[in-house]
């Protein structure tokens, strides 16, 4: 891990939040750790991709349920 300037290189040290505050994490020192910038970025990208896929899955299920409801015939 590189603690020297310039920051922003893949091997630079960053502070990673174990549970991001936007996901209910607590802002305290015991919920943080050092991470390589590249690792921290990759973890965040993976989490955001998973969140987008979940939101898409929910939207598809809602659309499917709406279509089923609209196509039902009542006797």
PAZAZA-783117 format. One record per residue: residue in one letter; x, y, z of N, C-alpha, C in turn. Coordinates in nm, 3 decimals, m for minus. Example, Ala and Ser with C-alpha at 12.3 -4.5 7.8 and 13.67 -1.06 7.14 Angstrom:
ROLUM  type      n_x      n_y      n_z     ca_x     ca_y     ca_z      c_x      c_y      c_z
ROLUM     A    1.319   m0.569    0.780    1.230   m0.450    0.780    1.320   m0.330    0.780
ROLUM     S    1.285   m0.225    0.708    1.367   m0.106    0.714    1.290    0.003    0.787
//
This chain:
ROLUM  type      n_x      n_y      n_z     ca_x     ca_y     ca_z      c_x      c_y      c_z
ROLUM     X    0.085   m0.116    0.000    0.000    0.000    0.000    0.090    0.123    0.000
ROLUM     X    0.053    0.220   m0.079    0.133    0.340   m0.095    0.069    0.455   m0.019
ROLUM     X    0.139    0.509    0.081    0.088    0.620    0.160    0.141    0.755    0.112
ROLUM     X    0.226    0.753    0.010    0.285    0.877   m0.041    0.196    0.941   m0.147
ROLUM     X    0.219    1.068   m0.167    0.151    1.141   m0.274    0.209    1.096   m0.407
ROLUM     X    0.144    1.107   m0.518    0.008    1.160   m0.532   m0.097    1.052   m0.505
ROLUM     X   m0.206    1.094   m0.452   m0.320    1.004   m0.429   m0.388    0.977   m0.563
ROLUM     X   m0.470    0.876   m0.566   m0.544    0.845   m0.687   m0.485    0.733   m0.770
ROLUM     X   m0.365    0.687   m0.734   m0.308    0.573   m0.805   m0.372    0.445   m0.751
ROLUM     X   m0.376    0.337   m0.830   m0.440    0.213   m0.784   m0.383    0.160   m0.652
ROLUM     X   m0.255    0.181   m0.628   m0.195    0.129   m0.505   m0.201    0.229   m0.389
ROLUM     X   m0.263    0.343   m0.410   m0.276    0.443   m0.303   m0.366    0.392   m0.192
ROLUM     X   m0.339    0.438   m0.071   m0.421    0.401    0.044   m0.548    0.485    0.046
ROLUM     X   m0.660    0.419    0.072   m0.787    0.488    0.090   m0.854    0.434    0.215
ROLUM     X   m0.953    0.503    0.263   m1.032    0.456    0.377   m1.159    0.393    0.320
ROLUM     X   m1.179    0.267    0.352   m1.296    0.194    0.306   m1.394    0.183    0.421
ROLUM     X   m1.519    0.212    0.396   m1.624    0.196    0.496   m1.679    0.054    0.484
ROLUM     X   m1.678   m0.019    0.593   m1.724   m0.158    0.589   m1.872   m0.165    0.553
ROLUM     X   m1.950   m0.079    0.611   m2.091   m0.064    0.573   m2.112    0.084    0.548
ROLUM     X   m2.136    0.119    0.422   m2.151    0.258    0.384   m2.266    0.322    0.461
ROLUM     X   m2.250    0.447    0.499   m2.353    0.516    0.577   m2.484    0.525    0.500
ROLUM     X   m2.479    0.526    0.367   m2.603    0.530    0.288   m2.679    0.399    0.298
ROLUM     X   m2.612    0.293    0.345   m2.677    0.164    0.365   m2.697    0.135    0.513
ROLUM     X   m2.696    0.238    0.596   m2.722    0.222    0.738   m2.599    0.203    0.823
ROLUM     X   m2.481    0.222    0.767   m2.358    0.207    0.843   m2.338    0.320    0.942
ROLUM     X   m2.261    0.292    1.043   m2.231    0.389    1.147   m2.099    0.457    1.112
ROLUM     X   m2.094    0.586    1.130   m1.971    0.661    1.102   m1.882    0.659    1.226
ROLUM     X   m1.808    0.551    1.240   m1.711    0.543    1.350   m1.585    0.476    1.299
ROLUM     X   m1.477    0.496    1.370   m1.347    0.445    1.324   m1.344    0.292    1.317
ROLUM     X   m1.420    0.222    1.400   m1.418    0.076    1.394   m1.495    0.020    1.275
ROLUM     X   m1.562    0.105    1.201   m1.633    0.063    1.080   m1.558    0.104    0.954
ROLUM     X   m1.429    0.134    0.969   m1.345    0.174    0.857   m1.218    0.092    0.858
ROLUM     X   m1.158    0.080    0.738   m1.029    0.012    0.727   m0.954    0.068    0.608
ROLUM     X   m0.824    0.043    0.606   m0.742    0.084    0.491   m0.765   m0.013    0.377
ROLUM     X   m0.764    0.040    0.256   m0.777   m0.044    0.137   m0.704    0.023    0.022
ROLUM     X   m0.655   m0.058   m0.070   m0.599   m0.002   m0.192   m0.711    0.072   m0.266
ROLUM     X   m0.677    0.180   m0.333   m0.777    0.256   m0.408   m0.848    0.167   m0.509
ROLUM     X   m0.774    0.083   m0.580   m0.834   m0.005   m0.682   m0.932   m0.104   m0.619
ROLUM     X   m0.897   m0.160   m0.503   m0.984   m0.255   m0.435   m1.111   m0.186   m0.385
ROLUM     X   m1.095   m0.068   m0.327   m1.209    0.007   m0.276   m1.303    0.041   m0.391
ROLUM     X   m1.248    0.086   m0.503   m1.330    0.121   m0.619   m1.403   m0.002   m0.673
ROLUM     X   m1.333   m0.114   m0.684   m1.395   m0.237   m0.735   m1.509   m0.283   m0.646
ROLUM     X   m1.490   m0.274   m0.516   m1.595   m0.315   m0.422   m1.718   m0.226   m0.438
ROLUM     X   m1.697   m0.096   m0.451   m1.809   m0.003   m0.469   m1.880   m0.027   m0.601
ROLUM     X   m1.804   m0.053   m0.708   m1.864   m0.080   m0.838   m1.948   m0.207   m0.833
ROLUM     X   m1.898   m0.311   m0.768   m1.971   m0.437   m0.756   m2.103   m0.415   m0.680
ROLUM     X   m2.097   m0.339   m0.572   m2.217   m0.313   m0.494   m2.320   m0.234   m0.575
ROLUM     X   m2.273   m0.133   m0.649   m2.364   m0.052   m0.729   m2.425   m0.134   m0.842
ROLUM     X   m2.347   m0.222   m0.904   m2.398   m0.308   m1.010   m2.505   m0.402   m0.954
ROLUM     X   m2.480   m0.460   m0.839   m2.578   m0.549   m0.777   m2.706   m0.473   m0.743
ROLUM     X   m2.693   m0.351   m0.695   m2.810   m0.270   m0.662   m2.891   m0.238   m0.788
ROLUM     X   m2.823   m0.202   m0.898   m2.894   m0.174   m1.023   m2.967   m0.298   m1.075
ROLUM     X   m2.902   m0.414   m1.067   m2.965   m0.537   m1.113   m3.087   m0.571   m1.028
ROLUM     X   m3.079   m0.548   m0.898   m3.192   m0.575   m0.810   m3.308   m0.481   m0.842
ROLUM     X   m3.279   m0.354   m0.862   m3.384   m0.258   m0.897   m3.450   m0.295   m1.030
ROLUM     X   m3.371   m0.342   m1.127   m3.426   m0.385   m1.255   m3.516   m0.507   m1.236
ROLUM     X   m3.473   m0.601   m1.153   m3.551   m0.720   m1.125   m3.686   m0.683   m1.062
ROLUM     X   m3.684   m0.591   m0.967   m3.809   m0.545   m0.903   m3.901   m0.480   m1.006
ROLUM     X   m3.846   m0.394   m1.091   m3.926   m0.327   m1.194   m3.989   m0.428   m1.290
ROLUM     X   m3.914   m0.530   m1.328   m3.967   m0.633   m1.417   m4.080   m0.709   m1.350
ROLUM     X   m4.066   m0.740   m1.222   m4.172   m0.812   m1.149   m4.297   m0.727   m1.138
ROLUM     X   m4.281   m0.597   m1.112   m4.396   m0.507   m1.103   m4.467   m0.498   m1.238
ROLUM     X   m4.391   m0.487   m1.346   m4.450   m0.480   m1.480   m4.523   m0.609   m1.513
ROLUM     X   m4.464   m0.722   m1.476   m4.527   m0.851   m1.501   m4.658   m0.864   m1.424
ROLUM     X   m4.658   m0.823   m1.298   m4.779   m0.829   m1.216   m4.887   m0.738   m1.272
ROLUM     X   m4.848   m0.620   m1.319   m4.944   m0.526   m1.378   m5.006   m0.585   m1.504
ROLUM     X   m4.924   m0.648   m1.588   m4.973   m0.710   m1.711   m5.070   m0.822   m1.679
ROLUM     X   m5.037   m0.904   m1.581   m5.127   m1.013   m1.542   m5.260   m0.959   m1.492
ROLUM     X   m5.257   m0.853   m1.413   m5.378   m0.794   m1.360   m5.463   m0.735   m1.472
ROLUM     X   m5.402   m0.669   m1.566   m5.476   m0.608   m1.676   m5.536   m0.712   m1.770
ROLUM     X   m5.473   m0.829   m1.781   m5.519   m0.932   m1.874   m5.617   m1.031   m1.811
ROLUM     X   m5.644   m1.019   m1.684   m5.737   m1.111   m1.620   m5.879   m1.077   m1.662
ROLUM     X   m5.959   m1.180   m1.684   m6.101   m1.159   m1.714   m6.179   m1.199   m1.591
ROLUM     X   m6.276   m1.119   m1.558   m6.357   m1.147   m1.442   m6.492   m1.198   m1.489
ROLUM     X   m6.534   m1.313   m1.435   m6.662   m1.372   m1.472   m6.768   m1.340   m1.371
//
